[in-house]
């Protein structure tokens, strides 16, 4: 299979070097998936936001509901995710202080 490439912020990256992330309207990250999934002896490629959404949320009515409520999918470089986003799943509105005794 030829290597698929995508352009993110003017940089060409292999699709396998990216994640799909789903965000709530407030900005919280609610889901993450890789762009390729083993499927028997082949590999399922999630090359579009629609494919990632369908993979993560198999029921169409649930996908439609999430879309109506403003949930979105975005492709991000794995390097950027690990450097900037992996510890920031909660938006500023929902982020609790690290001194919060209720935080796990």
Buried (B, 14 or more C-beta within 10 A) or exposed (E): EEEBEBEBEEEEBEBBBBBBBBBBEEBBBEBBBBBBEEEEEEEEBBBEBEBBBBBBBEEEEEBEEBBEEEBEBBBBBBEBBEEEBEEEBBBEEEEEEEEEEEEE
